[in-house]
């Protein structure tokens, strides 16, 4: 039979509980909630510290600043300590409110009151007061919050060390499995996916997306201008000879060498000469030479682009394993790998290294890089990887395939290509006719004479 006076009996049960019991549990609940708020705020505070904040903490000799630095230097241990501590406190809050509810309503109590207290009330308190409010504040005052919480977090970091070590080991194991199974897409597969998902995209935009996908795979050697193409000036030139060479070159930055091009002494910025253009031939222009930036051939172009940004330079001298000058690479060369060729008013548009005869026949200069050759014919950049040796130009590839310098008219076949030498001098291949025997992208070939 239903109780006709539920409210009366509820008040009677509450009155039977001592006032001290209710006060004690209320205070304990408040302490746990504050603890949850402080720990949650610590997570945001510690991981929101900027490089400037950390630099200022390094200069601070206080014990709290040193503790903050020590904690931030071990981010996995810090995060696991905060998460373990936060979960323990939240479990304590739920456990406390559950026992108090049982004390008031009885262990078999059900109904709307229990649901409101246990589910809605406690959840709201933990989420709002224990998570949202402290994290908003900690994000705005990360430095102050970190300094306040550093001693407590350091203490619990030591206490909870065994659990943290176990969790970090599990995390590392999962991370290794993800790396083995989750990041196995090749650049070729990414390009295929790009082709499938950008059918309605304009060709110019698609080419830019392809450039971005392939950008991280390229090395400096693949995009540089070889030493044969470098315009450089000798330190021994007088000022009039220098100005004449600058006028003919049209470049805004020119490498300067001492005796040979393998001994680059610096870069001359043409803008630095502007205030002195009226000087006589004895003007000491060498004082204007700036320090050059050297990079190895195998450096990745995406890393070089970041270096250009950090160092605020636009040109790098590429050196080989012996320290000799291998080539030159500019910021423009790197950007062109993404957006395509950039021609300004000083570029000689008549000096074209590529000519299309028909849909399967082309003429290239021997000095063209294999990277540019593949881009012009829309080929996989890795197509010649196994046979090119140390060469990065089309002429170098043909020398590798032929084993000696070919004569004019020599035909060299490789897979889907027939290369005909059109011009050659005593040292290098100057011009090549390329005939496609099939479609390299569909693996179909027609090997007929």
Secondary structure as GFF3:
##gff-version 3
##sequence-region A 1 449
A	DSSP	alpha_helix	6	16	.	.	.	ID=ss1
A	DSSP	alpha_helix	19	47	.	.	.	ID=ss2
A	DSSP	alpha_helix	51	59	.	.	.	ID=ss3
A	DSSP	alpha_helix	63	72	.	.	.	ID=ss4
A	DSSP	alpha_helix	75	105	.	.	.	ID=ss5
A	DSSP	alpha_helix	112	115	.	.	.	ID=ss6
A	DSSP	pi_helix	116	121	.	.	.	ID=ss7
A	DSSP	alpha_helix	122	124	.	.	.	ID=ss8
A	DSSP	pi_helix	125	132	.	.	.	ID=ss9
A	DSSP	alpha_helix	133	140	.	.	.	ID=ss10
A	DSSP	alpha_helix	142	159	.	.	.	ID=ss11
A	DSSP	alpha_helix	161	182	.	.	.	ID=ss12
A	DSSP	alpha_helix	187	197	.	.	.	ID=ss13
A	DSSP	alpha_helix	203	215	.	.	.	ID=ss14
A	DSSP	alpha_helix	220	223	.	.	.	ID=ss15
A	DSSP	beta_strand	225	226	.	.	.	ID=ss16
A	DSSP	three_ten_helix	227	229	.	.	.	ID=ss17
A	DSSP	beta_strand	232	234	.	.	.	ID=ss18
A	DSSP	alpha_helix	239	249	.	.	.	ID=ss19
A	DSSP	beta_strand	253	257	.	.	.	ID=ss20
A	DSSP	beta_strand	264	269	.	.	.	ID=ss21
A	DSSP	three_ten_helix	270	276	.	.	.	ID=ss22
A	DSSP	three_ten_helix	285	288	.	.	.	ID=ss23
A	DSSP	beta_strand	294	296	.	.	.	ID=ss24
A	DSSP	alpha_helix	301	311	.	.	.	ID=ss25
A	DSSP	beta_strand	315	319	.	.	.	ID=ss26
A	DSSP	beta_strand	325	330	.	.	.	ID=ss27
A	DSSP	alpha_helix	331	339	.	.	.	ID=ss28
A	DSSP	beta_strand	354	358	.	.	.	ID=ss29
A	DSSP	beta_strand	361	365	.	.	.	ID=ss30
A	DSSP	alpha_helix	370	376	.	.	.	ID=ss31
A	DSSP	alpha_helix	394	402	.	.	.	ID=ss32
A	DSSP	beta_strand	411	414	.	.	.	ID=ss33
A	DSSP	beta_strand	417	424	.	.	.	ID=ss34
A	DSSP	beta_strand	429	436	.	.	.	ID=ss35
A	DSSP	beta_strand	438	439	.	.	.	ID=ss36
A	DSSP	beta_strand	444	445	.	.	.	ID=ss37
###
